[in-house]
């Protein structure tokens, strides 16, 4: 259960967004972002708690993943504070061997981060006010950090777990060398022109029927478990998150 104290830390940011006038289209984007963040939290949680390769990572690599989990949860709470709605999806599905095979885990993680980046870029384009657009850009920057992080970790996977990984497959659908991990000169939009494209891309992770059609493992469902994050930067920065 997330404490009301943690939610209260975001109150100034939420007020700033509302003062700018949150419109129906804004809420549609924010709810899609909540789905993405709930999925991200669930993914990082299960990598940390269940993936065998995680136990063999260097301590700094473990710290990167643990911090990413905290950041994704803080994004979710911020968005929920504006929409006043929970994510419409709180159970998720993944490809077979998602948390047991490092290649599958890291490629799926890159795929998701690619999608999150593109989704927030839709927000940068389509949000109705500057507060929300700037916030989308700021969150998108963190998702970009996470994508690069996943590609860095690929080469750090132990030989015991099939590493080091030389390529990872992202949302583009093609395997790309992990060297260099920061291989984008500009973030990819995936040619998404509205938030419905993001929702469609995430649907196989959230819908049992879509998951089965995509070849995902529907015998195992993973619940989104909210928590109170340890904020990775001073509260004052979060107070101005939307303004």
C-alpha positions in Angstrom: 0.0 0.0 0.0 1.4 3.4 -1.0 1.4 5.9 1.9 -0.5 9.1 1.7 2.7 10.9 2.9 4.4 9.9 -0.3 1.6 11.1 -2.4 1.6 14.4 -0.5 5.1 15.0 -1.6 3.8 15.5 -5.2 1.0 17.9 -4.2 2.6 21.0 -5.6 3.4 19.3 -8.9 -0.2 18.1 -9.2 -1.6 21.5 -8.4 0.7 23.0 -11.1 -0.7 20.6 -13.7 -4.3 21.3 -12.7 -3.7 25.1 -12.8 -2.7 24.6 -16.4 -6.0 22.9 -17.2 -5.8 19.2 -17.6 -8.0 18.3 -20.6 -9.6 15.0 -21.8 -6.8 14.3 -24.2 -4.2 14.9 -21.5 -5.9 12.4 -19.3 -5.9 9.8 -22.1 -2.1 10.2 -22.4 -1.6 10.1 -18.7 -3.6 6.9 -18.3 -1.5 5.3 -21.0 1.6 6.4 -19.2 0.3 4.9 -16.0 -0.1 1.5 -17.7 3.5 1.9 -19.0 4.8 2.8 -15.6 2.9 0.0 -13.8 4.3 -2.4 -16.4 7.8 -1.0 -15.8 7.6 -1.3 -12.1 6.4 -4.9 -12.4 9.2 -5.7 -14.8 12.0 -4.3 -12.7 10.5 -5.8 -9.5 10.6 -9.3 -11.0 14.0 -8.9 -12.5 15.4 -8.0 -9.1 13.4 -10.6 -7.1 13.3 -13.6 -9.5 15.9 -13.4 -12.2 18.9 -15.7 -11.5 21.3 -13.5 -13.4 20.5 -10.5 -11.1 22.3 -12.3 -8.2 25.5 -12.5 -10.3 25.6 -8.9 -11.4 28.1 -6.5 -9.9 26.8 -4.4 -7.1 26.7 -1.2 -9.1 24.7 -3.0 -11.8 22.2 -4.2 -9.2 22.0 -0.6 -8.0 21.1 0.7 -11.4 18.2 -1.7 -11.7 17.0 -1.0 -8.2 17.1 2.8 -8.8 15.2 2.3 -12.1 12.4 0.6 -10.1 12.2 3.5 -7.7 12.1 6.0 -10.6 9.3 4.2 -12.4 7.2 4.0 -9.3 7.6 7.8 -8.7 6.5 8.4 -12.3 3.4 6.3 -11.7 2.4 8.1 -8.5 2.8 11.5 -10.1 0.5 10.5 -13.0 -2.0 8.9 -10.7 -2.1 12.1 -8.6 -3.2 14.0 -11.7 -5.7 11.5 -13.2 -7.1 10.4 -9.8 -7.4 7.0 -11.4 -5.4 3.8 -11.0 -4.0 2.0 -14.0 -6.7 0.1 -15.8 -4.3 -2.8 -16.1 -2.6 -4.2 -13.0 -1.8 -7.7 -14.2 0.9 -8.3 -16.9 2.2 -11.1 -19.1 5.5 -11.6 -20.7 7.3 -13.7 -23.4 8.3 -17.3 -22.4 11.4 -17.4 -20.2 11.1 -13.7 -19.5 12.8 -13.8 -16.1 14.9 -16.9 -16.5 16.7 -16.3 -19.8 18.8 -13.2 -19.7 18.7 -12.6 -23.4 14.9 -12.5 -23.3 14.8 -10.4 -20.2 17.2 -7.7 -21.4 15.7 -7.6 -25.0 12.2 -7.2 -23.6 13.4 -4.5 -21.2 14.9 -2.6 -24.2 11.7 -3.1 -26.2 9.7 -1.6 -23.3 12.0 1.3 -22.7 11.9 2.1 -26.5 8.1 2.1 -26.2 8.1 4.3 -23.1 10.4 6.8 -24.8 8.1 7.0 -27.8 5.0 7.3 -25.6 6.3 10.2 -23.7 7.4 11.9 -27.0 3.7 11.7 -27.9 3.0 13.6 -24.7 5.7 16.2 -25.6 3.8 16.7 -28.9 0.2 16.5 -27.8 -0.2 17.6 -24.2 -2.3 20.7 -24.0 -0.1 22.8 -21.7 3.6 23.5 -21.1 3.7 22.0 -17.6 2.7 18.6 -18.9 4.9 18.8 -22.0 8.0 19.6 -19.9 7.1 16.8 -17.5 6.8 14.4 -20.3 10.2 15.4 -21.6 11.8 15.1 -18.2 10.3 11.6 -17.7 11.3 10.6 -21.2 14.9 11.5 -20.4 14.9 9.0 -17.5 13.4 6.3 -19.7 16.3 7.0 -22.1 18.7 6.4 -19.2 17.0 3.1 -18.6 17.3 2.0 -22.2 21.0 2.7 -22.2 21.3 1.0 -18.8 19.8 -2.2 -20.1 22.2 -2.2 -23.0 25.2 -1.6 -20.7 24.0 -4.5 -18.5 23.8 -6.8 -21.5 27.6 -7.0 -21.7 27.8 -7.5 -18.0 25.8 -10.7 -17.9 27.8 -13.6 -16.5 28.8 -16.5 -18.8 26.8 -18.7 -16.3 23.7 -16.9 -17.6 24.6 -16.9 -21.3 26.5 -13.7 -21.3 28.0 -11.4 -22.2 25.2 -10.5 -24.5 26.3 -9.0 -27.8 23.0 -7.9 -29.2 19.6 -6.9 -27.8 16.3 -6.5 -29.7 14.2 -3.4 -29.1 10.9 -2.1 -30.3 12.4 -1.7 -33.8 12.2 -5.5 -34.0 15.9 -5.9 -35.1 18.8 -7.1 -33.0 21.3 -4.3 -32.4 24.9 -4.5 -31.0 25.1 -3.4 -27.4 28.3 -1.6 -28.3 28.0 1.3 -27.9 25.1 1.2 -25.4 24.1 4.9 -26.2 23.6 4.2 -29.9 20.9 6.8 -30.7 21.7 10.3 -31.9 18.1 11.2 -31.4 15.4 9.3 -29.5 13.1 7.2 -31.7 9.5 8.1 -32.1 8.6 4.7 -33.5 6.5 6.8 -35.9 3.8 7.1 -33.3 1.5 10.0 -34.0 -1.0 9.5 -31.1 -1.2 7.8 -27.8 -3.3 4.9 -29.2 -0.2 3.6 -30.8 1.5 3.3 -27.4 -1.5 1.5 -25.9 -1.6 -0.9 -28.8 2.1 -1.7 -28.4 1.6 -2.4 -24.7 -1.6 -4.4 -25.0 0.1 -7.8 -25.4 1.7 -7.3 -22.0 -1.7 -6.4 -20.4 -4.4 -8.4 -22.1 -4.5 -12.2 -21.8 -6.0 -12.5 -25.3 -3.5 -10.2 -26.9 -0.7 -11.9 -24.9 -1.7 -15.3 -26.3 -1.9 -14.0 -29.8 1.6 -12.5 -29.4 3.0 -15.9 -28.2 3.5 -14.7 -24.6 3.2 -17.0 -21.6 -0.3 -16.6 -20.3 0.1 -19.3 -17.7 1.9 -16.9 -15.4 0.4 -13.5 -14.5 2.5 -10.9 -12.7 0.7 -8.4 -10.5 1.6 -4.7 -10.2 2.5 -4.1 -6.6 2.7 -0.4 -5.8 5.0 0.8 -3.1 6.3 4.0 -1.6 9.5 4.9 -3.5 12.7 6.2 -2.0 12.9 9.4 -4.0 16.1 9.4 -6.0 16.5 13.2 -5.7 15.6 16.0 -3.3 11.9 16.5 -2.7 12.2 20.1 -3.9 12.9 18.9 -7.4 9.8 16.8 -7.4 7.8 19.7 -6.1 8.5 21.5 -9.3 8.1 18.4 -11.5 5.2 19.8 -13.4 6.1 23.4 -13.4 
